[in-house]
């Protein structure tokens, strides 16, 4: 299923997310492609969890989730994640 979900972010929010996504302090704003990766990985992380999605989402916001490592849209181990060179497609969930 394809979705068309509107997400409004101001420049400050885009900068904050870009710095977290790229693990850098530069001033380059988050792109649509990068936001898409974040959302896709978040949805995959929710699919991989057990229990109620609402509770899992609340736990994630509170910082209670363990990190889930993703690369190119698939879940991988922490060791595999650490062996991947730094780049914009390297992302971990919560």
Backbone bond lengths (Angstrom), bond angles and torsions (degrees), N, CA, C in turn:
res aa  C-N    CA-C-N  psi(-1)  N-CA   C-N-CA  omega(-1)  CA-C   N-CA-C  phi
1 X - - - 1.442 - - 1.532 108.01 -
2 X 1.285 116.49 131.47 1.462 121.32 174.00 1.520 107.63 -95.37
3 X 1.320 115.34 142.27 1.459 119.92 179.05 1.519 109.35 -123.58
4 X 1.291 115.00 158.03 1.451 121.43 176.29 1.527 106.73 -129.84
5 X 1.327 114.83 82.58 1.455 121.10 -175.69 1.526 108.53 -100.17
6 X 1.308 116.35 123.96 1.463 120.90 178.88 1.522 109.72 -81.02
7 X 1.320 116.07 125.35 1.462 122.01 176.12 1.516 106.52 -124.65
8 X 1.320 115.93 116.11 1.461 119.86 -179.33 1.525 109.43 -98.52
9 X 1.325 116.07 123.81 1.456 122.74 177.63 1.512 108.97 -128.30
10 X 1.324 116.60 136.66 1.460 118.33 173.72 1.531 108.25 -84.75
11 X 1.315 117.31 174.27 1.464 121.01 -175.95 1.521 112.27 -62.91
12 X 1.321 117.63 -35.25 1.459 121.08 178.89 1.535 110.44 -63.97
13 X 1.335 116.77 -42.65 1.454 121.23 178.79 1.534 110.79 -67.55
14 X 1.333 116.43 -41.10 1.470 120.19 178.15 1.524 111.16 -62.88
15 X 1.332 117.07 -40.09 1.458 120.74 178.15 1.526 110.31 -65.56
16 X 1.323 117.20 -44.89 1.462 121.75 179.11 1.527 110.42 -58.12
17 X 1.324 117.74 -49.31 1.458 121.34 -179.91 1.523 111.97 -65.07
18 X 1.324 117.37 -39.58 1.471 120.71 179.97 1.524 110.39 -63.43
19 X 1.319 117.15 -41.29 1.464 120.06 179.76 1.525 111.12 -65.88
20 X 1.315 117.63 -36.72 1.462 120.94 177.43 1.524 110.94 -73.14
21 X 1.315 116.61 -41.69 1.467 121.39 -178.22 1.520 111.28 -65.54
22 X 1.317 116.87 -43.68 1.462 121.40 -177.36 1.527 112.87 -93.04
23 X 1.340 117.33 -1.63 1.464 123.46 -179.05 1.526 110.90 50.50
24 X 1.325 115.04 55.20 1.461 121.68 -178.07 1.521 109.36 -146.32
25 X 1.307 116.57 171.45 1.469 121.42 177.35 1.525 111.37 -112.87
26 X 1.345 117.66 12.95 1.465 118.55 -178.94 1.528 110.64 -69.69
27 X 1.320 116.47 173.59 1.470 122.24 -173.26 1.528 113.15 -102.42
28 X 1.334 117.76 17.02 1.466 121.89 179.29 1.526 109.19 -77.86
29 X 1.331 117.14 128.31 1.455 122.04 -178.06 1.525 111.26 -76.66
30 X 1.321 116.33 156.65 1.454 123.73 178.12 1.525 109.81 -63.37
31 X 1.326 117.34 136.97 1.463 121.82 177.36 1.527 110.00 -92.96
32 X 1.327 116.67 167.07 1.461 120.90 176.37 1.529 110.85 -61.13
33 X 1.301 116.64 -40.06 1.464 121.88 179.65 1.523 110.94 -62.28
34 X 1.322 117.08 -42.80 1.461 120.96 179.10 1.525 110.96 -66.51
35 X 1.338 117.01 -41.21 1.460 120.53 177.24 1.520 110.07 -62.72
36 X 1.321 116.72 -40.12 1.460 121.10 177.43 1.530 110.26 -59.60
37 X 1.328 117.47 -43.97 1.466 121.29 178.02 1.526 110.97 -60.35
38 X 1.324 116.92 -43.84 1.467 120.74 -179.86 1.526 110.15 -60.59
39 X 1.323 116.88 -47.77 1.467 120.94 -178.13 1.520 110.71 -65.84
40 X 1.338 117.44 -43.57 1.466 121.14 179.28 1.529 110.53 -59.69
41 X 1.328 116.98 -46.06 1.464 120.62 -179.53 1.521 111.62 -66.89
42 X 1.319 117.20 -35.30 1.460 120.79 177.32 1.530 110.23 -64.12
43 X 1.324 116.62 -44.68 1.463 120.52 179.27 1.532 110.23 -63.72
44 X 1.330 117.44 -42.27 1.469 120.46 177.38 1.526 110.92 -61.57
45 X 1.331 117.16 -39.11 1.465 120.72 178.11 1.527 110.56 -63.82
46 X 1.329 117.53 -39.91 1.463 120.61 177.84 1.517 111.31 -65.64
47 X 1.326 117.39 -37.89 1.463 121.02 178.75 1.523 110.42 -63.95
48 X 1.328 116.83 -37.11 1.463 121.46 -177.54 1.519 113.97 -77.47
49 X 1.322 119.06 -8.31 1.465 120.94 -177.35 1.515 110.66 -91.22
50 X 1.304 114.53 157.54 1.468 121.07 174.55 1.521 107.94 -98.56
51 X 1.311 115.65 155.50 1.453 118.93 174.18 1.522 113.27 94.11
52 X 1.302 113.83 -167.62 1.460 123.32 -175.13 1.530 110.68 -75.08
53 X 1.323 116.58 130.20 1.455 120.67 179.87 1.520 112.09 -62.76
54 X 1.327 117.18 -38.53 1.460 120.06 179.85 1.526 110.30 -61.84
55 X 1.330 117.22 -44.29 1.464 120.70 179.23 1.527 110.62 -65.58
56 X 1.330 117.06 -42.57 1.464 120.66 179.49 1.518 111.31 -62.99
57 X 1.332 117.11 -39.59 1.458 120.84 178.91 1.528 109.86 -66.35
58 X 1.316 117.45 -42.92 1.465 120.66 177.98 1.529 110.70 -63.38
59 X 1.341 117.55 -39.31 1.466 120.92 177.07 1.520 110.78 -63.33
60 X 1.326 116.64 -40.42 1.460 121.00 179.74 1.525 110.44 -63.33
61 X 1.313 117.35 -43.15 1.460 121.31 -179.99 1.529 110.31 -64.60
62 X 1.314 117.26 -36.06 1.464 121.72 178.81 1.525 112.21 -77.54
63 X 1.333 117.23 -9.94 1.463 121.26 179.56 1.512 113.42 86.12
64 X 1.334 117.86 19.49 1.457 120.87 -176.83 1.533 113.33 -87.91
65 X 1.314 118.99 -9.85 1.471 121.42 179.46 1.513 110.78 -78.03
66 X 1.319 115.41 150.72 1.458 121.18 169.06 1.517 107.64 -80.10
67 X 1.316 116.72 158.81 1.456 119.91 177.76 1.529 109.50 -70.44
68 X 1.325 115.51 139.16 1.457 122.49 174.72 1.515 105.37 -118.81
69 X 1.307 116.90 125.12 1.461 121.11 -172.32 1.523 110.94 -96.16
70 X 1.345 115.23 131.57 1.462 122.44 -179.62 1.514 109.91 -129.46
71 X 1.319 114.91 146.97 1.460 121.24 171.71 1.516 106.86 -146.70
72 X 1.324 116.22 128.11 1.461 122.49 -178.51 1.530 112.04 52.23
73 X 1.331 115.97 41.36 1.458 120.98 173.40 1.516 115.54 78.68
74 X 1.329 118.91 10.23 1.463 119.05 177.23 1.522 110.61 -129.69
75 X 1.318 114.30 148.61 1.454 121.69 -178.34 1.528 109.14 -75.24
76 X 1.324 117.05 134.36 1.460 121.72 178.98 1.526 109.72 -134.87
77 X 1.324 116.08 168.78 1.460 120.05 179.45 1.531 110.15 -76.16
78 X 1.328 115.94 163.39 1.464 120.39 178.56 1.521 110.40 -62.76
79 X 1.330 117.85 -37.66 1.470 121.34 179.58 1.527 111.21 -63.23
80 X 1.341 116.55 -44.32 1.474 120.02 177.03 1.520 109.98 -62.81
81 X 1.335 116.10 -42.53 1.461 121.17 -179.60 1.519 110.97 -59.64
82 X 1.329 116.57 -44.17 1.461 120.86 -178.52 1.516 112.70 -67.88
83 X 1.340 117.98 -22.56 1.468 120.66 179.63 1.527 112.86 -84.56
84 X 1.332 117.65 -10.59 1.469 121.92 -179.79 1.523 108.79 -80.13
85 X 1.344 117.83 134.22 1.476 119.23 176.82 1.530 110.55 -62.02
86 X 1.320 116.05 149.99 1.462 120.90 178.89 1.524 109.95 -60.15
87 X 1.313 117.11 141.32 1.448 121.43 178.27 1.511 110.65 -179.53
88 X 1.318 117.30 173.03 1.462 120.63 -174.00 1.522 114.58 -69.25
89 X 1.329 119.15 -20.01 1.457 120.43 -179.87 1.523 112.45 -88.96
90 X 1.316 117.73 -2.35 1.452 122.35 178.94 1.512 107.77 -85.51
91 X 1.328 117.21 119.46 1.460 121.39 -173.08 1.510 109.75 -147.51
92 X 1.302 117.40 141.25 1.456 119.88 171.33 1.514 108.69 -119.94
93 X 1.333 113.54 144.94 1.460 119.94 176.20 1.510 108.96 -85.90
94 X 1.301 116.47 -159.61 1.452 120.08 -175.27 1.500 111.25 -116.43
